[in-house]
Amino acid sequence: MNLIKTYFTRQLEKRGYPTDDICYSLNYCQGDGMAWYGDIEEEALISFADKLMKDTEKAAVKRAINKGATVTIERNSYATHYSHYNTMSVIAEACYGEELTDFEWASFQSFEQALEEDVKATSQSLESNGYAIIDAGSKYGALADKKRTFNTARFSLIIEESEDKDFSVQHWDESLIDDTVQACIDKKLRYFTLRVSVIEREDETVLGESYLGGCTESNDSPSKNYDGHLRQMVSEAIREARDFVNSISLAA
């Protein structure tokens, strides 16, 4: 699970929304956004009632829930091509067992509308934060100027922070995941694959490379040696380049 999907899942779980069917597209295109679908569990509905309703309506909604009334987030007609705050429809249904009173059903319908507003607001908030997370690992965002080049007469040594398409926090501690994601959203942290390469300047042939994925660096106090990994990576790239050049020389 990638960083954005992990973030969306954790945030929806904290709010009480279903997480088995999360869809998103964040490419700065029309119709982009994020959405999720599924049944809201009874315990979560009670929590939403406490959060969104007041006084007698709150009590009526809780009675309706206890009688078996349900809420489901379903795809609407816009979801055929898109995934965003307006592709979700919140559907409230009365129970098939104990009948609701008129006031309980009216209150539950008001609850449905309040949930619809919360769903849309949550989607828009997560979408905005999702873009911030993407930017923290994008060559067009936080990584735009993270490239250093050292030249000799014939060769160039390039140290570059490149996009890490497989960046994963799957086995991280939960608190570390939350802190890392929030730092990305706050533009305090970037994530990347560190790449060191040796190229021939004349035709830009790559002679040697070394990679290290899953890297993070603070934007407040960026490191130049990447926690001590850079020296070894430079040595590996140069050694590989020398071996390549020597093999060409022997072949000639």
N, C-alpha and C positions, 0 to 999 in steps of 0.2 A: 504494500500500500504506500503510495507516494505521500509527500509532505502535505499537499493540499487536501487530498482525500482523508488523510489522518486527522487533519485539523477540522474539517467539516464534520466528520464522524464524532469526534470528541465533543464538539460544541453542541451538536444536535442531541447527543446523549445527555449532556448536562441540562439541557432545556426540557428534555422529556419527549422529544420527537423521535419517530422511527428512523432507523439508519440502514436498513437492508437494501434500500433502493435509492441511492444518491446519484444524481446526474448533474454534470456541469460542463460548461464550455467557456473558457476565459481567454479569448483571442482578440479582444478589443473589436469585435464585430457586432453588427446589429443582431439582436436576439440572444446574445451571450448572457450568461448568469449561472445560477445554480438552483437546484430544486431537489425535493425528496418526496417520497410517496410511501404510503402504508397506513396501518391502523395505529392510533394513539392508545396506549395501554391505559387501563382503568386508573391505576395509581397516578400516572402522569396527568390524566384528565382532572383528578381531584386537585393536584398541585396547580394546574392551569386555572381551575375555578377559583382557588384562593388568590391567585395572582391577578386575574382579569375581571372577576365579578365582585359585587358588593351586596351586603345586607341580605334582604329576602331573596333576591335573585340568586345569590351565591348558594344559599341553603337549598333553593329549589333545584338548581343545577346538580348539586351533590345528591339530592334524592333521586333525580333522574338517572344519574350515573349508577347509583346503587340498585336501581330497578333494571339496569341493563342497557341504558342508552349508550350509543357509541359514536365515535368520530373517526372518519377516515380521510386521508389526504389523497386525492385521486388526480390523475392526468385529465386535463381538459383539452379542447380542440387545438389550442396553441402548442401543446406538447408534442405534436406530430413531428415538428421540425426544430423546436427550441427547448431549452431548459433554463427557466428563470422564474422570478417571483410571480409572474402572471400565467404560468403554465400549471399551477396547482389550484385545485378546488377543494375546499373543506366541506365535507358532507356529513351532516348530523343525521342520525337515524334513531327512531324510538325503538324501544325493546319489543320483543315478541311475547314477553311474559306479562309482568304486571303493568297495567295501563298507567300512563302518565296523566296527571291532571292538566287542565288547560294552562294553568299558570306555570307548571313545571315544563311543559312543552314550549311555551312562549319564552321562558327563561333560557331553555336549552338552545333555542334558535338564536337568541341574543348572544349566547355563549359561542355559538358557531360563528357569528359575525366577528366577535372579538378575537377568536382564534384565527380567522382568516386574515385579519389585520396584523396579528402577531407573526403569522407565517410569512407574510409578505415583507414585513420589516426585518425579520430574522434573515430571510433570503438576501435582501439587499445589503444588510450588514456583512454577512458572510462573503458575499460576492466582492464587496469592496476590500475586505481583508484578504481574500483569495488573490486579488490582483497585486496587493502589496507583497504577499508571499512569493508570487511569481517574479516580481520585480527584484526581490532580494537575491534571486539566482539567475538573473537574465543578463545576457551580453548587451542588451539595450538599456539595462537598468544599472543595478549596483556593480556589475562586472565590466561596465563599458570602458573604463580606463585602467583595468587591472592587468596590464601587460608590460613587461620589461624586456628590452632587447640589448644584448651586448655583442658587438661586432669585432671580428678580426678581419684581416685582409680577405680571407676566403670563406670564413664560416660565421654564422650567427647563433648565439645561444639565446633562446626565448623562454622566459618564465611567464606563464599565463594562467589566470583563473578562468576556466571555461565552464560552460553550463553542465551541470550534473543531472542528466535526465533520469537517472536511477537513484537519486538521493532518497534515502529511506531512514526512518526513525523507528522501525519495527521493533527492535530489541532495546530501545532506550527506556530509561526510567520515566514514568509518567510526568513527574514534575519537571524533568529536563526537557521533555517534549514541549510542554506548555511554555516554559521559559524561552526556549529557542524560537518557537513560532511567534510569540509575542514580540521578541526582539526583532524578528524579521518584519513584522507589521509596523513596528515603531521605527524602522529604518536604522536600527542599531547593529544589525548583524547581516551577513551575506553567507551564502553557501555555494559550493562549487567543486569542480574537479581541478586539482592542481596539475598542470602539465608543464614539463620541461622538455624542450626539444632542441636538437642541433640540426641546422639546415645549411646546405651549401648556398651561398649568396647568389651565385650566378644563375642557377635555374631553380632555386628554392626546393631542391630535393631534400627530403627529411632523411637524415643519416642515423639519428638516434633519438629515442624518446623515453620518458618515464612519467607515469601517471599515479595520482593518488586521489581517489574519490572520497566522497563523504566529508569534505572539509568545511569548516566554518571559521569565520574571522570577524572580530569586532570592527565596526566602522569607526568607533571612537578612538581606538588605539590599535590600528592595523599593524600586524607583525610583518617583518621582512624575511624572517627565516622559517615561518610556518611551523612553530613548535619544534624546531630542530630537524624537520624532515627535508628541508631544501638542500642542504649540503649533500646528503646521500643521493637524492634524486638527480642533482647535477652530475655527480660522479657516475651514476648509472647511465645517464644519457650520453655523456662524453665517451665512456667506455664502449657503449654500443656503437657510437659513431666511428670510433677508431677501428673497431672490429670490422665494420662495414667497409670503410675505406681500405683497410688492409686486404680484405677479401677481393675487392675490385682490383687492387694492385697485383695480387697474386694471379688472378684470372687473366690479366693482361699479359 
